[in-house]
Amino acid sequence: MAQLVKTIAEVQEFIRVGNGLDIKTLLPALNEVEMQDLTFYLGADLLAEIIAEKNANSYTPRIAKLAPYVIAAHACLAVWKAGPEIEVLVSDNGILRQETTTEKAAFGGQVKRFRDVAADRGFKAVDQFLLILERYTQDYPEWLESQYYEQKKGLFIRSASEFEAAGESLNGSSLTFQSLRPLIRDIQEQTIKAVLPSDFYDELLTELDDDDLSEDNKFILSNYLAPAIAKLTIEEALTTLPVEVSHSGVNVNQLELAGDSRTAKLADISLIEKKAWGLRGRGQYYLSLMKEYLNTHASSSKYPLWFGSDRYAKTLQAQIQEESLQPFERKIYRG
């Protein structure tokens, strides 16, 4: 059924496999990647267009940007997923190990390293085409119907680039952002909802979903909410996901996340403690700054949902100004 990658020669452009490998051997894995992974990330319509233009050997400029990375992802992820099936032969006699007098099965470590290379190349290719789609969304209207894009709804931070704009580097990885989405949603539901009035919280999300964010709300989101959410999300990810922390940012290991390895790896404990301590404090600090800003600037016309809620409180400076004597009320008494 696979319609994108159809020959071993195409697979060999992206991952080293032998000429003796029959494309039929890879067919179940090719079908899985095409029907599940690529359809999820691209959407059925955009994937169909890529396949049609590849088969016609004529790419429009917008599809030409994506096609090499989509094909690479298809080939490499299929080899990665096919690994366990290729190693054995299933027959009426049971599940047998395939081996001849001239060809011996590789050791477990060699098999794992090869599959890791295939998976790493495949995931990097997925990251590349998602980066293009995020950057040039207006050129790919079909992508807006994909399951991947649909998951943006209901989030205050909706892409890797927005996450990085909020102050935490993901090394540009949309797949790392995809892994963080459940945590972002949890932070919103548990922490942000406790800080904002419910109608104000709903207003922000509605305006984001409708792509109609007011300037006042945009200021709150970009200067306070997004930085707080990004930092608190990374703090949570350090202990719940297979995270790698480096000087350049945070990555979620997609191979570990897929459960392909024998052990689950987390960031080094010293890095977890050091980074988590700073993230927790800075995340809460941004929320404190937001409250101070809203209490200072909210009125019946500006942030009325905050002003009319039980979250609103006059700042200490405002109280002092209200209770202080006005200049005309001041009197000087001389003895």
C-alpha positions as CSV (number, residue, x, y, z in Angstrom):
1,M,0.0,0.0,0.0
2,A,2.9,2.4,0.7
3,Q,2.7,5.2,-1.9
4,L,5.5,7.5,-0.9
5,V,8.7,5.3,-0.7
6,K,8.4,2.4,-3.1
7,T,11.8,1.1,-3.8
8,I,14.9,0.0,-1.8
9,A,16.9,2.5,-3.9
10,E,14.9,5.3,-2.4
11,V,15.5,3.9,1.1
12,Q,19.2,3.7,0.5
13,E,19.4,7.4,-0.1
14,F,18.7,8.0,3.6
15,I,19.8,4.8,5.4
16,R,22.4,2.1,4.5
17,V,20.6,-1.1,3.8
18,G,21.7,-3.9,1.5
19,N,20.4,-4.5,-2.1
20,G,19.2,-7.9,-0.9
21,L,16.5,-6.3,1.3
22,D,13.2,-6.8,-0.5
23,I,10.9,-3.8,-0.4
24,K,8.1,-6.2,0.6
25,T,10.0,-6.9,3.8
26,L,9.7,-3.2,4.7
27,L,6.2,-2.8,3.5
28,P,4.4,-3.3,6.9
29,A,6.6,-0.7,8.5
30,L,6.3,1.7,5.5
31,N,2.5,1.4,5.7
32,E,2.6,2.1,9.4
33,V,4.7,5.2,9.1
34,E,2.7,6.6,6.2
35,M,-0.8,5.8,7.7
36,Q,0.1,6.9,11.3
37,D,3.1,9.1,11.7
38,L,3.1,11.1,8.5
39,T,-0.7,11.4,8.4
40,F,-0.7,12.7,12.0
41,Y,2.0,15.3,11.4
42,L,1.1,16.4,7.9
43,G,-2.6,15.6,7.6
44,A,-4.1,13.3,4.9
45,D,-4.6,16.1,2.3
46,L,-1.1,17.5,2.4
47,L,0.5,14.0,2.5
48,A,-1.6,13.0,-0.5
49,E,-0.4,16.1,-2.4
50,I,3.3,15.3,-1.6
51,I,2.7,11.7,-2.9
52,A,1.0,12.9,-6.0
53,E,3.8,15.4,-6.9
54,K,6.5,12.8,-6.2
55,N,4.9,10.2,-8.4
56,A,4.5,12.8,-11.1
57,N,8.1,13.8,-10.6
58,S,7.1,17.4,-10.7
59,Y,7.2,19.5,-7.5
60,T,5.7,22.9,-6.9
61,P,8.0,25.2,-4.9
62,R,6.0,24.8,-1.7
63,I,6.0,21.0,-1.8
64,A,9.7,20.9,-2.9
65,K,10.6,22.5,0.5
66,L,9.0,19.6,2.4
67,A,9.3,16.5,0.2
68,P,13.0,15.6,0.9
69,Y,12.4,15.6,4.6
70,V,9.1,13.8,4.4
71,I,10.7,11.0,2.3
72,A,13.7,10.8,4.6
73,A,11.4,10.4,7.6
74,H,9.3,7.7,5.8
75,A,12.4,5.7,4.9
76,C,14.3,6.0,8.2
77,L,11.4,5.5,10.6
78,A,10.3,2.5,8.5
79,V,13.7,0.8,8.9
80,W,13.7,1.6,12.6
81,K,10.2,0.1,13.1
82,A,10.9,-2.9,10.9
83,G,13.9,-3.9,12.8
84,P,12.3,-6.5,15.1
85,E,10.4,-8.1,12.2
86,I,13.5,-8.3,9.9
87,E,15.5,-10.1,12.6
88,V,13.1,-13.1,12.7
89,L,11.0,-15.3,10.4
90,V,7.4,-16.2,11.3
91,S,6.2,-19.5,9.9
92,D,4.1,-22.5,10.8
93,N,7.0,-23.7,12.8
94,G,7.0,-20.6,15.0
95,I,9.2,-17.6,15.3
96,L,12.7,-18.4,14.0
97,R,15.9,-16.4,13.9
98,Q,17.0,-15.8,10.3
99,E,20.6,-16.9,9.7
100,T,22.6,-18.5,6.9
101,T,26.1,-20.0,6.8
102,T,27.5,-16.8,5.4
103,E,25.3,-14.3,7.2
104,K,25.2,-14.2,11.0
105,A,22.8,-12.1,13.1
106,A,24.4,-9.0,14.5
107,F,24.9,-8.7,18.3
108,G,22.2,-7.0,20.3
109,G,24.3,-3.8,20.8
110,Q,25.0,-3.6,17.1
111,V,21.3,-3.9,16.3
112,K,20.3,-1.3,18.8
113,R,23.0,1.2,17.5
114,F,21.8,0.7,13.9
115,R,18.2,1.2,14.8
116,D,19.1,4.3,16.9
117,V,20.8,5.8,13.9
118,A,17.7,5.1,11.7
119,A,15.4,6.6,14.3
120,D,17.5,9.6,15.0
121,R,17.7,10.5,11.3
122,G,14.0,9.9,10.9
123,F,13.0,12.1,13.9
124,K,15.4,14.9,12.7
125,A,13.7,14.8,9.3
126,V,10.3,15.1,11.0
127,D,11.6,18.1,13.0
128,Q,12.8,19.7,9.8
129,F,9.5,19.5,7.9
130,L,7.6,20.6,11.0
131,L,9.9,23.6,11.3
132,I,9.1,24.6,7.7
133,L,5.4,24.2,8.3
134,E,5.5,26.3,11.5
135,R,7.5,29.0,9.7
136,Y,5.5,29.1,6.5
137,T,2.0,28.1,7.8
138,Q,0.3,30.4,5.3
139,D,1.7,28.4,2.4
140,Y,0.2,25.1,3.7
141,P,-3.5,25.6,4.4
142,E,-4.1,21.8,4.3
143,W,-1.8,21.4,7.3
144,L,-4.3,23.3,9.5
145,E,-6.6,20.2,9.3
146,S,-3.9,17.8,10.6
147,Q,-4.1,16.2,14.0
148,Y,-0.8,17.7,15.0
149,Y,-2.0,21.3,14.3
150,E,-5.4,20.6,15.9
151,Q,-3.6,20.0,19.2
152,K,-2.5,23.6,19.3
153,K,-6.0,24.6,20.4
154,G,-6.5,25.4,24.1
155,L,-2.8,26.2,24.7
156,F,-1.2,29.5,25.6
157,I,2.1,28.4,23.9
158,R,1.5,26.7,20.6
159,S,4.8,26.0,18.9
160,A,8.5,25.4,19.5
161,S,9.3,29.0,18.3
162,E,6.7,30.5,20.7
163,F,8.2,28.4,23.5
164,E,11.7,29.6,22.8
165,A,10.4,33.2,22.5
166,A,9.2,32.7,26.1
167,G,12.8,32.2,27.2
168,E,13.5,28.5,27.1
169,S,15.5,26.9,24.3
170,L,14.3,23.6,22.7
171,N,17.0,23.7,20.1
172,G,14.2,24.4,17.6
173,S,12.7,20.9,18.0
174,S,9.0,20.7,17.3
175,L,9.0,17.1,18.5
176,T,10.4,18.2,21.8
177,F,7.5,20.7,22.0
178,Q,5.1,18.0,21.0
179,S,6.3,15.9,24.0
180,L,5.9,18.9,26.3
181,R,2.3,19.7,25.3
182,P,0.6,17.5,27.9
183,L,2.7,19.2,30.6
184,I,1.9,22.7,29.2
185,R,-1.8,21.8,29.5
186,D,-1.4,20.5,33.0
187,I,0.5,23.7,34.1
188,Q,-2.3,25.8,32.6
189,E,-5.0,23.8,34.3
190,Q,-3.4,23.6,37.7
191,T,-1.3,26.7,38.1
192,I,-2.5,29.4,35.7
193,K,-6.2,28.7,36.3
194,A,-5.6,29.2,40.0
195,V,-4.1,32.7,39.3
196,L,-6.5,34.1,36.8
197,P,-10.2,34.7,37.1
198,S,-12.0,31.9,35.1
199,D,-13.6,34.3,32.7
200,F,-10.3,36.1,32.0
201,Y,-8.6,32.7,31.5
202,D,-11.3,31.7,29.0
203,E,-11.2,35.0,27.2
204,L,-7.4,34.6,26.6
205,L,-7.8,31.1,25.1
206,T,-10.8,32.1,23.0
207,E,-9.0,35.1,21.5
208,L,-6.0,32.8,20.8
209,D,-8.2,30.2,19.1
210,D,-9.9,32.9,17.0
211,D,-6.5,34.5,16.2
212,D,-7.9,37.8,17.6
213,L,-5.8,38.5,20.6
214,S,-6.2,42.1,21.9
215,E,-3.1,44.2,22.4
216,D,-3.6,44.3,26.2
217,N,-4.0,40.5,26.4
218,K,-1.0,40.0,24.1
219,F,1.1,42.0,26.5
220,I,0.0,39.8,29.4
221,L,0.6,36.6,27.5
222,S,4.0,37.5,26.0
223,N,5.5,39.3,29.0
224,Y,4.2,37.2,31.9
225,L,2.1,34.1,31.2
226,A,4.2,32.5,28.4
227,P,7.6,32.9,30.3
228,A,6.0,31.5,33.5
229,I,4.5,28.5,31.6
230,A,7.7,27.7,29.7
231,K,9.8,27.7,32.9
232,L,7.3,25.6,35.0
233,T,6.9,23.2,32.1
234,I,10.6,22.5,31.8
235,E,10.8,22.1,35.5
236,E,8.1,19.4,35.4
237,A,9.7,17.8,32.3
238,L,13.0,17.3,34.1
239,T,11.6,14.6,36.3
240,T,8.8,13.1,34.1
241,L,10.3,12.9,30.6
242,P,13.6,11.6,29.1
243,V,15.1,15.0,29.0
244,E,18.6,16.0,27.9
245,V,19.9,19.3,29.3
246,S,22.9,21.0,27.6
247,H,24.3,24.5,27.4
248,S,22.2,25.1,24.3
249,G,18.8,24.1,25.7
250,V,16.6,21.2,26.5
251,N,15.7,18.2,24.3
252,V,13.3,15.3,24.9
253,N,14.9,12.1,23.6
254,Q,12.4,10.7,21.1
255,L,13.9,7.2,21.1
256,E,13.5,7.0,24.9
257,L,10.0,8.5,24.7
258,A,9.0,5.8,22.2
259,G,10.1,3.1,24.6
260,D,12.6,1.8,22.2
261,S,15.6,1.6,24.7
262,R,16.1,-0.8,27.5
263,T,16.4,1.8,30.2
264,A,14.7,5.2,30.6
265,K,17.3,8.0,30.8
266,L,16.7,11.3,32.6
267,A,18.9,14.3,32.8
268,D,21.8,14.1,35.3
269,I,20.5,14.7,38.8
270,S,22.9,17.6,39.5
271,L,21.6,19.3,36.3
272,I,18.0,18.6,37.3
273,E,18.4,20.1,40.8
274,K,20.3,23.1,39.5
275,K,17.9,23.9,36.6
276,A,14.7,23.0,38.5
277,W,15.5,25.3,41.4
278,G,16.0,28.3,39.1
279,L,13.0,27.5,36.9
280,R,10.5,27.1,39.7
281,G,11.5,30.5,41.3
282,R,11.5,32.4,38.0
283,G,8.2,30.9,36.9
284,Q,6.5,32.0,40.0
285,Y,8.2,35.4,39.8
286,Y,6.7,36.0,36.4
287,L,3.3,35.3,37.8
288,S,3.9,37.7,40.7
289,L,4.9,40.4,38.3
290,M,1.8,39.8,36.3
291,K,-0.4,40.3,39.4
292,E,1.4,43.5,40.2
293,Y,1.0,44.8,36.7
294,L,-2.7,43.9,36.6
295,N,-3.4,45.4,40.0
296,T,-1.6,48.6,38.9
297,H,-3.2,49.0,35.5
298,A,-6.6,47.3,35.7
299,S,-9.8,49.4,35.5
300,S,-13.4,49.2,34.3
301,S,-12.1,49.7,30.8
302,K,-8.7,48.0,30.9
303,Y,-8.6,44.4,32.0
304,P,-12.1,44.7,33.4
305,L,-12.4,40.9,34.1
306,W,-9.4,41.2,36.5
307,F,-10.6,44.5,37.9
308,G,-14.1,43.1,38.7
309,S,-12.8,39.9,40.2
310,D,-11.7,38.9,43.8
311,R,-8.2,38.6,42.4
312,Y,-7.9,42.4,42.1
313,A,-6.3,44.3,45.0
314,K,-4.9,47.8,45.2
315,T,-1.2,48.0,45.3
316,L,0.6,49.3,48.3
317,Q,1.7,52.3,46.4
318,A,-1.9,53.1,45.4
319,Q,-3.1,52.7,49.0
320,I,-0.4,55.1,50.2
321,Q,-1.4,57.6,47.6
322,E,-5.1,57.4,48.5
323,E,-4.5,57.8,52.2
324,S,-1.9,60.5,52.0
325,L,-2.8,64.1,52.5
326,Q,-3.1,66.2,49.3
327,P,-0.8,69.2,49.0
328,F,-3.7,71.6,49.6
329,E,-4.5,69.8,52.8
330,R,-1.1,70.1,54.3
331,K,-0.6,72.8,57.0
332,I,2.5,74.0,58.6
333,Y,2.3,74.8,62.3
334,R,4.9,77.1,63.8
335,G,5.3,77.5,67.5
